[in-house]
Amino acid sequence: MKTIIDFIWDTQCPNAKAARTNLMKAFSRVGLPPSWNEWRIGDEDNPERTLGFGSPTILINGKDLLGTSGAKGNSCRLYQNSGGKLSGVPDVETIATALTKANTEVD
């Protein structure tokens, strides 16, 4: 089974671009070709698994990167990165660890 990555974002989110960049870097770090689906919050054709999450959110096989469930309504996300600091963007290491884990479980 192939790992499915979903990137959920909002047009007004100032952190979406940086989160995309970190996602790309994480793919590179773990030696995988970058591949993900993009879902803009509010679009009518978004799959059910992407609903209720703030921006930016990364789902791996339908589960939030940090294991949280969707929030109610549109909101900005905060992530506690490996150094314990809060940020609006998940760090590369956190994403890379989750990608490695998912690909190990799938193989």
C-alpha positions in Angstrom: 0.0 0.0 0.0 1.3 3.4 -1.0 1.6 6.2 1.7 -0.9 9.0 1.0 0.1 12.5 2.0 -2.5 15.3 2.2 -1.5 19.0 2.6 -4.4 21.1 3.9 -4.1 24.9 3.6 -6.0 28.1 3.5 -5.4 31.0 1.0 -5.1 33.4 3.9 -2.6 31.3 5.8 0.8 33.0 6.1 2.4 29.6 7.0 1.3 27.5 4.1 4.3 28.3 1.9 6.9 27.5 4.6 5.0 24.3 5.5 5.2 23.2 1.9 8.9 24.0 1.8 9.5 21.9 5.0 7.4 19.0 3.5 9.6 19.1 0.4 12.8 19.1 2.5 11.5 16.2 4.6 10.9 14.1 1.5 14.4 14.8 0.4 15.8 14.0 3.9 14.3 10.6 3.9 15.1 9.9 0.3 11.6 9.7 -1.1 10.2 11.4 -4.2 8.0 14.3 -3.2 4.3 13.5 -3.7 1.2 14.8 -2.0 -2.4 15.9 -2.6 -3.3 19.6 -1.9 -6.6 20.5 -0.4 -7.6 24.1 0.0 -9.9 24.7 3.0 -13.4 25.5 1.9 -13.4 23.7 -1.4 -16.5 21.7 -2.0 -14.8 18.6 -3.4 -12.4 18.0 -0.5 -12.5 14.4 0.8 -14.0 13.9 4.2 -10.7 12.9 5.8 -9.4 16.5 5.2 -12.3 18.4 6.8 -12.1 20.3 10.1 -8.3 20.8 10.1 -6.6 24.2 10.4 -4.0 25.5 8.1 -1.4 24.2 7.4 -2.1 20.5 8.2 -0.2 17.5 6.9 -2.1 14.1 7.0 -0.2 10.9 6.5 -2.5 8.0 5.5 -5.4 10.1 6.8 -3.9 10.8 10.2 -2.6 14.2 11.4 1.1 14.5 11.5 0.9 15.0 15.3 -2.0 12.7 15.9 -4.5 15.4 16.6 -8.1 15.4 15.3 -9.6 18.1 13.2 -10.5 21.4 14.8 -13.9 23.0 14.5 -13.9 25.6 11.7 -11.1 27.3 9.9 -8.1 28.1 12.1 -4.4 28.5 12.1 -2.3 25.6 13.4 0.4 25.7 15.9 3.1 23.0 16.2 5.5 22.3 19.0 8.7 21.5 17.2 11.5 19.2 18.4 13.1 22.0 20.4 9.8 22.6 22.3 9.2 26.0 20.5 5.8 26.8 19.1 5.6 27.5 15.4 3.0 27.9 12.7 4.9 25.3 10.7 5.9 21.7 11.5 9.7 21.4 11.4 11.5 19.2 8.8 12.6 16.6 11.4 9.0 16.1 12.7 7.7 15.6 9.1 10.7 13.3 8.2 10.2 11.1 11.2 6.5 10.7 10.4 7.2 9.9 6.7 9.8 7.3 7.7 7.5 5.7 10.2 4.6 5.6 7.6 6.8 4.1 4.9 8.2 1.5 7.3 4.7 0.4 8.3 3.5 0.2 4.7 6.4 -1.9 3.4 
